[in-house]
Amino acid sequence: MLLDKLQTLAQSGQYPFHMPGHKRALDFPNPYAIDITEIGGFDNLHHAQGILQEAQERAAQMYGSKRAYYLVNGSTCGILAAISAAAPRGSRILVARNSHKAVYHAIYLRQLQAEYLYPVDTASGIQGQTTPQQVRKYLQENSGIRAVVITSPTYDGLVSDVAGIAAVAHEYDIPLIVDEAHGAHFGFHPAFPENATRLGADAVIMSVHKTLPAFTQTALLHLCSDRINAVQVKKFLNIYETSSPSYILMAGIERSLEIIRKEGDQLFAAYVAGLEKFRHKVASLVHLYVPDAVAFTDGEAYAFDIGKILIETQGYLSGQQLQELLRNDYGLELEMASGNYAVAMTSLMDTQEGFDRLAQALCEIDNSLVGTTPAALLTPRDIYRTPGKRIEIHEAEESPHTLIPLSAAVGHTSADYIYLYPPGIPIIVPGEELDEQTIKTVTKCMEVGLDVEGLHTDTTSTFVYTVTM
Ligand SMILES: Cc1ncc(COP(=O)(O)O)c(C=O)c1O
């Protein structure tokens, strides 16, 4: 039974360096005793006027936005609603190509024409920032863009110059939507970047469940200006979000914000001290490398979220091997592992004991690598290339499809997404060309054991859906 498995995990002593941000460390009343959806006296999320409206207003005030919407379908439904409201059906939008799949799903649903900006890569090949210069160049040379969409911070914690990008977008009277799914903790302590809600973004979507002590699925959508029509946003939230929102989840959002309001100063101070101590301990690693904010050049990232612990393996072992060692030998569960690095996700609920265990484990693993020789590993730069768009996502999705072997797909147009999960950023989106290099990369990802989604495998071969030629 699922419940038995969850309870076994809870009692296992396995330390969670992954979301949700409450780190399974809070108490809560018996969920059955308080589980309701809209009944008399409890307001209605889709027409909030009472207790929920007051809670949303407090959230807006805390983040400095004009309006905040509680979300129980994750940042996903906030991204779908914000993009749908900002970009009329069939219009053009400018999107950072390292976006989460939810952005592409909005593009599909609204039949948008997507124009892409490719993020800058860091020296080790991790995807970095989108710059104001990239946005300016595109908008100078093209017209008809109805919204700009960026992800800041990225899944890996790299932050873009939101204020600079907002200023450029506004020169052209275009709204900026920021997927800040990983940045709900921004703006509460000087060690972390300012929140996009205070930097000129027009809509900001944040998963409170990722970095604050809130239940999985909970998120906030903020509107910070009138550039995106609030009536439209509500209309689309009504479409994309459940009509039976869980009061347990909503109470969890409110509670996480109350924790920040009441105990945030002490909790953030302890969190930052714990991170600094951890980072000091791992600074002398020889084979593994944990980049700090100063590791990224101004070109690579405008800022960095020190709460994201990236562990670069520098070829001595793969990200997945590191993840397995930490899981099996040290009882530490990471958020993500890829070719040449792994990610430990932290929050203000992490403990010093947890940080010390991770630092100690990394030092021991580092020592065990003495005398080994590094090998070339796949980096995000290899994985996330620039396959050309041939047709729009909705055109590809709605064309007749043919399932063909991946090895025979060179030159075909993909009819499906291919992505690693996590982080859920498509390597290929429907309508893009399956070129030789991309097929080699996807094949390599499978060979090294990465979790590739969007392909279909039987005992003999791997297949991909393509647009019928
Ligand atoms: C960058 C980014 N945006 C959006 C999402 C979707 O967030 P949610 O899981 O809250 O729907 C994710 C999820 O991992 C993400 O990493």
The ligand as a MOL file (V3000), in Angstrom:
LIG
                    3D

  0  0  0     0  0            999 V3000
M  V30 BEGIN CTAB
M  V30 COUNTS 16 16 0 0 0
M  V30 BEGIN ATOM
M  V30 1 C 11.0500 25.8320 -13.1690 0
M  V30 2 C 9.7630 25.1560 -12.8350 0
M  V30 3 N 8.6140 25.7450 -13.1690 0
M  V30 4 C 7.4150 25.1930 -12.8870 0
M  V30 5 C 7.3350 23.9870 -12.2460 0
M  V30 6 C 5.9760 23.4080 -11.9470 0
M  V30 7 O 5.7290 23.5900 -10.5820 0
M  V30 8 P 4.6230 22.7400 -9.7970 0
M  V30 9 O 5.2240 21.4020 -9.5600 0
M  V30 10 O 4.4340 23.5220 -8.5270 0
M  V30 11 O 3.4110 22.6830 -10.6260 0
M  V30 12 C 8.5100 23.3190 -11.8730 0
M  V30 13 C 8.4460 22.0050 -11.1920 0
M  V30 14 O 9.4150 21.3810 -10.8720 0
M  V30 15 C 9.7570 23.9190 -12.1780 0
M  V30 16 O 10.9180 23.3150 -11.8540 0
M  V30 END ATOM
M  V30 BEGIN BOND
M  V30 1 1 1 2
M  V30 2 1 2 3
M  V30 3 2 2 15
M  V30 4 2 3 4
M  V30 5 1 4 5
M  V30 6 1 5 6
M  V30 7 2 5 12
M  V30 8 1 6 7
M  V30 9 1 7 8
M  V30 10 2 8 9
M  V30 11 1 8 10
M  V30 12 1 8 11
M  V30 13 1 12 13
M  V30 14 1 12 15
M  V30 15 2 13 14
M  V30 16 1 15 16
M  V30 END BOND
M  V30 END CTAB
M  END
